[in-house]
Amino acid sequence: MNSNSFLSIESLPNELLCPILEACATPSLFRVCRNWRSLLTNAAMPALYKKIAAIHVPQLKDDIQKTAILDKIYQLESKLTSAEKVNQIFKQVFSLARSLSPQEFQHAIEKKKNLTIANYSSYLLNINRLWLWKKLPGGDEYLNSEEVKSLSLEKKGELLKERIKENYQNLTELDLYMAGLTYLPPEIGLLSHLRALDLRGNKLTNLPIEIGQLKQLNHLNLSGNQLTSLPAEIGQLNQLNDLALSHNKLTNLPIEIGQLKQLNHLNLSGNQLTSLPIEIGQLKQLNHLNLSGNQLTSLPAEIGQLNQLNDLSLSGNPLTSLPAEIGQLSQLVWLNLSPNQLTSLPTEIGQLKQLVKLDLSHNRIASLPVGIMQLPATRVNWEDNLL
């Protein structure tokens, strides 16, 4: 079926029609009517698709990466054209809106069905507001009450802020595991007494700056999302003990990560990090650091300042060397360096007197520092090296 078959030139919003008019060599109505499908496919719809992607991943410049992430959020086949993808996205959005607000399209004016970035932004925000609301204690029941049930999606969404202020100011735990979120509403910042927030298994690509308002948060789990960056405001969570960010799309960390002075556990495994900020060394209370499955080729010397670190996993990176400062991790018990691309180890690794287990397997190491063999409590795995 032609993906544009349900559209007519009369139904096109100005947002799509204007680029078509501009693309016409002779902008007459006859020419537009004759060529609008081609122009829609080749000019207007790709531009709209890019705008949708920019909402989700504004900091990414690579169009291929943006496309891959947006396709994953909406489970779109990569072979589809931009026009087909836009239609699929809006079809899903309208369907979700209708499921959350059955009256949404019964009395809506026609422009609500237009494929515009304004409509997309509005639906995206309010759909996610309601998904968040449904997970709050008593939220689902309230949304199904007679007084709220008949309201439009937008009207329901607008009630969330007031409802949180009236009923949820003292909420300490919120489980949003696999809640279907593609966007975290800014109202999350109103839950100022939260101590634990679980956002695992959603489709979040970024976080609102309001996340920094959760000053009492101890545990934040964002694993299994599509995050490509973290806002600087993450550094305002100065009571945070446990931060889980595994299996996202992070390529770097903000320097504000160093402000998390109370952090004990930091899981960054399964991302796309190519480097670490030197501020990582400011996490003086850190006990466990998991950096496995990234794209790290080196570590900053400041890694040696983590003098409370017990467990460091660097497996599955393309590391070619380690800084001498690794020997300053005096409390380190477990060090995983398998597999990487290491050809040698610094002699300072022999200073790790508390080390119990060292995994060096699947590297390119030709010799070991003498100091390693003098660590009586250390079990060393050097399988698949050049030793």
C-alpha positions as CSV (number, residue, x, y, z in Angstrom):
1,M,0.0,0.0,0.0
2,N,1.2,3.5,-0.8
3,S,2.3,5.0,2.5
4,N,0.9,8.4,1.5
5,S,-2.4,7.1,0.1
6,F,-4.5,8.5,3.0
7,L,-3.2,12.1,2.4
8,S,-4.6,14.6,0.1
9,I,-3.3,18.0,-1.0
10,E,-6.2,19.7,0.8
11,S,-5.3,18.0,4.1
12,L,-1.7,18.9,4.2
13,P,-0.7,21.3,7.0
14,N,1.3,24.4,6.1
15,E,4.4,22.8,7.7
16,L,4.5,20.3,4.9
17,L,2.8,22.3,2.2
18,C,5.2,25.3,2.4
19,P,8.3,23.3,1.6
20,I,6.5,21.8,-1.4
21,L,5.5,25.2,-2.6
22,E,9.1,26.4,-2.2
23,A,10.4,23.4,-4.1
24,C,8.2,24.2,-7.2
25,A,10.0,25.8,-10.0
26,T,6.7,27.5,-10.9
27,P,4.6,27.7,-7.8
28,S,1.2,27.4,-9.3
29,L,-1.6,25.3,-7.8
30,F,-1.8,23.1,-10.9
31,R,1.9,22.3,-10.7
32,V,1.7,21.6,-7.0
33,C,-1.3,19.3,-7.4
34,R,0.5,17.4,-10.1
35,N,3.8,17.0,-8.2
36,W,2.9,17.2,-4.6
37,R,3.4,13.4,-3.9
38,S,6.9,13.5,-5.2
39,L,7.8,16.6,-3.4
40,L,6.2,15.4,-0.2
41,T,8.4,12.3,-0.4
42,N,11.6,13.9,-1.4
43,A,11.5,17.2,0.5
44,A,8.9,17.8,3.2
45,M,8.7,14.4,4.8
46,P,12.5,13.8,5.2
47,A,12.7,17.3,6.8
48,L,9.9,16.3,9.2
49,Y,11.6,13.0,10.0
50,K,14.8,14.9,10.9
51,K,12.9,17.2,13.2
52,I,11.4,14.3,15.0
53,A,14.8,12.7,15.4
54,A,16.2,16.1,16.7
55,I,13.6,16.1,19.5
56,H,14.9,12.7,20.8
57,V,18.6,13.1,20.1
58,P,19.3,16.8,19.8
59,Q,23.0,16.5,20.7
60,L,23.8,14.0,18.0
61,K,25.1,15.3,14.6
62,D,25.4,12.0,12.9
63,D,22.2,11.4,10.9
64,I,22.8,7.7,10.6
65,Q,23.0,7.4,14.4
66,K,19.9,9.5,14.8
67,T,18.0,7.3,12.3
68,A,19.2,4.1,14.0
69,I,18.0,5.3,17.4
70,L,14.6,6.6,16.2
71,D,14.0,3.4,14.2
72,K,14.7,1.4,17.4
73,I,12.3,3.5,19.5
74,Y,9.4,2.9,17.0
75,Q,10.6,-0.5,15.7
76,L,10.8,0.7,12.1
77,E,12.4,-1.2,9.3
78,S,15.5,0.5,8.1
79,K,14.6,0.0,4.4
80,L,11.5,2.2,4.8
81,T,11.6,5.7,3.2
82,S,11.5,8.8,5.4
83,A,7.9,9.4,4.3
84,E,6.9,5.8,5.2
85,K,8.7,6.2,8.6
86,V,6.9,9.4,9.4
87,N,3.5,7.9,8.6
88,Q,4.4,4.9,10.8
89,I,5.5,7.1,13.7
90,F,2.3,9.2,13.6
91,K,0.2,6.1,13.3
92,Q,1.8,4.7,16.5
93,V,1.5,8.0,18.3
94,F,-2.2,8.5,17.3
95,S,-2.9,4.9,18.4
96,L,-1.3,5.4,21.8
97,A,-3.1,8.7,22.3
98,R,-6.4,7.0,21.5
99,S,-5.7,4.1,23.9
100,L,-4.9,6.6,26.8
101,S,-7.7,8.9,25.9
102,P,-10.6,7.1,24.0
103,Q,-12.3,10.4,23.3
104,E,-9.2,11.9,21.7
105,F,-10.4,11.7,18.0
106,Q,-14.1,11.6,18.4
107,H,-14.6,15.3,18.7
108,A,-11.1,16.5,17.7
109,I,-10.8,19.1,15.0
110,E,-9.2,17.9,11.9
111,K,-5.9,19.7,12.4
112,K,-5.2,17.3,15.3
113,K,-4.5,14.6,12.8
114,N,-2.0,16.7,10.9
115,L,1.5,15.4,10.6
116,T,3.3,18.4,12.1
117,I,6.2,18.7,14.5
118,A,4.0,20.7,16.9
119,N,1.4,17.9,17.1
120,Y,4.2,15.3,17.5
121,S,5.7,17.3,20.4
122,S,2.4,17.7,22.1
123,Y,1.4,14.0,21.8
124,L,4.9,12.9,22.8
125,L,4.8,14.9,26.0
126,N,1.3,14.1,27.1
127,I,1.5,10.4,26.3
128,N,4.6,10.1,28.5
129,R,3.0,12.2,31.2
130,L,0.1,9.7,31.4
131,W,2.5,6.7,31.4
132,L,4.3,8.3,34.3
133,W,1.0,9.1,36.1
134,K,-0.3,5.5,35.7
135,K,2.7,4.3,37.7
136,L,2.1,6.7,40.6
137,P,0.2,5.2,43.5
138,G,-3.5,5.3,42.6
139,G,-2.7,7.0,39.3
140,D,-4.4,4.4,37.1
141,E,-7.6,4.5,39.1
142,Y,-7.7,8.3,39.0
143,L,-7.2,8.4,35.3
144,N,-10.1,6.0,34.8
145,S,-12.5,8.0,37.0
146,E,-15.5,9.6,35.4
147,E,-14.3,13.1,36.0
148,V,-11.0,12.6,34.1
149,K,-11.8,9.7,31.7
150,S,-13.6,11.9,29.2
151,L,-10.9,14.6,29.0
152,S,-8.6,15.0,26.0
153,L,-5.1,13.7,26.2
154,E,-3.8,17.3,26.5
155,K,-6.1,18.2,29.3
156,K,-5.2,15.1,31.2
157,G,-1.5,15.8,30.7
158,E,-1.9,19.3,32.0
159,L,-3.4,18.0,35.3
160,L,-0.2,16.0,36.2
161,K,1.7,18.9,37.7
162,E,-1.2,19.9,40.0
163,R,-1.8,16.2,40.9
164,I,1.8,15.7,41.9
165,K,1.9,18.8,44.1
166,E,-1.3,17.7,45.9
167,N,-0.6,14.0,46.4
168,Y,2.9,12.9,45.7
169,Q,5.3,15.4,47.3
170,N,6.4,12.8,49.9
171,L,6.8,9.9,47.5
172,T,10.2,8.2,48.2
173,E,10.3,5.4,45.6
174,L,9.0,5.2,42.0
175,D,9.2,2.1,39.8
176,L,9.0,3.0,36.1
177,Y,10.6,-0.3,34.9
178,M,9.5,-1.0,31.3
179,A,6.8,1.7,31.5
180,G,7.0,2.4,27.8
181,L,8.5,5.9,28.2
182,T,10.1,7.5,25.2
183,Y,10.5,10.9,26.9
184,L,10.8,11.7,30.6
185,P,8.4,14.5,31.5
186,P,9.8,17.5,33.3
187,E,7.3,17.0,36.1
188,I,9.7,14.3,37.4
189,G,11.6,17.1,39.1
190,L,8.5,17.8,41.4
191,L,9.0,14.4,43.2
192,S,11.6,16.1,45.3
193,H,11.6,13.4,48.1
194,L,12.4,10.5,45.8
195,R,15.2,8.3,47.1
196,A,14.9,5.5,44.5
197,L,14.0,5.9,40.8
198,D,13.9,2.9,38.5
199,L,13.7,3.7,34.8
200,R,15.2,0.5,33.4
201,G,14.0,-0.9,30.1
202,N,12.4,2.2,28.6
203,K,13.3,4.0,25.4
204,L,14.6,7.2,26.8
205,T,17.2,9.1,24.6
206,N,17.8,12.0,26.9
207,L,16.9,13.3,30.4
208,P,15.3,16.6,31.3
209,I,17.3,19.1,33.2
210,E,14.7,18.8,36.0
211,I,16.3,15.5,36.9
212,G,18.8,17.6,38.9
213,Q,16.0,18.6,41.3
214,L,15.9,15.2,42.9
215,K,18.3,16.2,45.6
216,Q,17.5,13.3,47.9
217,L,17.9,10.5,45.3
218,N,20.1,7.6,46.5
219,H,19.5,5.1,43.7
220,L,19.0,5.8,40.0
221,N,18.7,3.0,37.5
222,L,18.7,4.0,33.8
223,S,19.9,0.7,32.3
224,G,18.6,-0.5,29.1
225,N,17.5,2.8,27.5
226,Q,18.8,4.7,24.4
227,L,20.5,7.5,26.2
228,T,23.2,9.2,24.1
229,S,24.2,11.8,26.7
230,L,23.6,13.0,30.3
231,P,22.6,16.5,31.2
232,A,25.1,18.6,33.3
233,E,22.4,18.7,36.0
234,I,23.1,15.0,36.8
235,G,25.9,16.4,39.0
236,Q,23.4,18.0,41.3
237,L,22.3,14.6,42.7
238,N,24.8,15.0,45.6
239,Q,23.2,12.2,47.7
240,L,23.4,9.6,44.9
241,N,25.0,6.3,46.0
242,D,24.2,4.0,43.1
243,L,24.0,5.0,39.4
244,A,23.3,2.3,36.8
245,L,23.7,3.4,33.1
246,S,24.5,0.0,31.5
247,H,23.3,-0.7,27.9
248,N,22.7,2.7,26.6
249,K,24.3,4.7,23.8
250,L,26.6,7.0,25.8
251,T,29.7,8.2,24.0
252,N,30.9,10.6,26.7
253,L,30.2,11.7,30.3
254,P,29.7,15.3,31.4
255,I,32.4,16.7,33.6
256,E,29.8,17.2,36.3
257,I,29.9,13.5,37.0
258,G,32.7,14.3,39.3
259,Q,30.3,16.1,41.6
260,L,28.7,12.9,42.7
261,K,30.8,12.7,45.9
262,Q,28.7,10.0,47.6
263,L,28.7,7.6,44.7
264,N,29.6,4.0,45.6
265,H,28.5,2.1,42.5
266,L,28.8,3.2,38.9
267,N,27.8,0.9,36.1
268,L,28.6,2.1,32.6
269,S,28.9,-1.2,30.9
270,G,27.6,-1.7,27.3
271,N,27.9,1.9,26.1
272,Q,30.0,3.5,23.5
273,L,32.4,5.6,25.7
274,T,35.7,6.4,23.9
275,S,37.2,8.4,26.9
276,L,36.6,9.3,30.5
277,P,36.7,12.8,31.9
278,I,39.5,13.5,34.3
279,E,36.8,14.4,36.9
280,I,36.2,10.7,37.3
281,G,39.0,10.8,39.8
282,Q,36.9,13.0,42.1
283,L,34.6,10.1,43.0
284,K,36.5,9.4,46.2
285,Q,33.8,7.0,47.7
286,L,33.5,4.8,44.6
287,N,33.7,1.1,45.4
288,H,32.6,-0.5,42.2
289,L,33.2,0.8,38.7
290,N,32.0,-1.2,35.6
291,L,33.3,0.1,32.3
292,S,33.1,-3.2,30.3
293,G,31.9,-3.3,26.8
294,N,32.8,0.3,25.7
295,Q,35.3,1.8,23.2
296,L,38.0,2.9,25.6
297,T,41.6,2.8,24.3
298,S,43.1,4.5,27.4
299,L,42.3,5.7,30.9
300,P,43.1,9.0,32.5
301,A,45.8,9.1,35.1
302,E,43.2,10.4,37.5
303,I,41.7,6.8,37.7
304,G,44.4,6.3,40.3
305,Q,42.7,8.7,42.7
306,L,39.8,6.3,43.3
307,N,41.5,5.0,46.5
308,Q,38.3,3.3,47.8
309,L,37.8,1.2,44.7
310,N,37.4,-2.5,45.3
311,D,36.1,-3.7,41.9
312,L,37.2,-2.4,38.4
313,S,35.9,-4.1,35.2
314,L,37.4,-3.0,31.9
315,S,36.6,-6.1,29.9
316,G,35.6,-5.8,26.3
317,N,37.4,-2.6,25.5
318,P,40.2,-1.9,22.9
319,L,42.6,-0.8,25.7
320,T,46.2,-0.7,24.5
321,S,47.8,0.4,27.7
322,L,47.2,1.3,31.4
323,P,48.4,4.3,33.2
324,A,51.1,3.8,35.9
325,E,48.6,5.4,38.4
326,I,46.6,2.1,38.3
327,G,49.1,1.0,41.0
328,Q,47.6,3.6,43.4
329,L,44.3,1.7,43.7
330,S,45.4,0.3,47.1
331,Q,42.0,-1.2,48.0
332,L,41.4,-3.0,44.7
333,V,40.4,-6.6,45.1
334,W,39.2,-7.6,41.6
335,L,40.5,-6.3,38.2
336,N,39.1,-7.5,35.0
337,L,41.1,-6.7,31.8
338,S,39.8,-9.4,29.5
339,P,39.6,-9.1,26.5
340,N,41.4,-6.0,25.4
341,Q,44.4,-5.2,23.2
342,L,47.1,-4.8,25.9
343,T,50.7,-5.6,25.0
344,S,52.2,-4.9,28.3
345,L,51.4,-3.9,31.9
346,P,52.9,-1.1,34.0
347,T,55.3,-2.3,36.8
348,E,53.2,-0.4,39.3
349,I,50.5,-3.0,39.0
350,G,52.6,-5.0,41.4
351,Q,51.7,-2.4,44.1
352,L,48.1,-3.7,44.3
353,K,48.6,-5.6,47.6
354,Q,44.9,-6.3,48.2
355,L,44.3,-7.8,44.7
356,V,42.7,-11.2,44.9
357,K,41.8,-11.8,41.2
358,L,43.3,-10.4,38.0
359,D,42.0,-11.4,34.7
360,L,44.4,-10.7,31.8
361,S,43.0,-13.3,29.4
362,H,42.6,-12.6,25.7
363,N,45.1,-9.8,25.3
364,R,48.5,-9.6,23.5
365,I,50.8,-9.5,26.6
366,A,54.3,-11.0,26.0
367,S,55.6,-10.7,29.6
368,L,54.4,-9.9,33.1
369,P,56.0,-7.5,35.6
370,V,57.8,-9.3,38.3
371,G,55.7,-7.6,41.0
372,I,52.6,-9.5,39.9
373,M,54.1,-12.9,40.8
374,Q,55.0,-11.5,44.2
375,L,51.4,-10.9,45.2
376,P,50.6,-14.1,47.2
377,A,46.8,-13.6,47.4
378,T,46.4,-12.9,43.7
379,R,44.9,-15.4,41.2
380,V,46.0,-14.4,37.7
381,N,44.4,-15.6,34.5
382,W,46.7,-15.0,31.5
383,E,45.0,-17.4,29.0
384,D,45.3,-16.5,25.3
385,N,48.3,-14.1,25.5
386,L,51.8,-14.3,24.0
387,L,53.3,-15.5,27.2
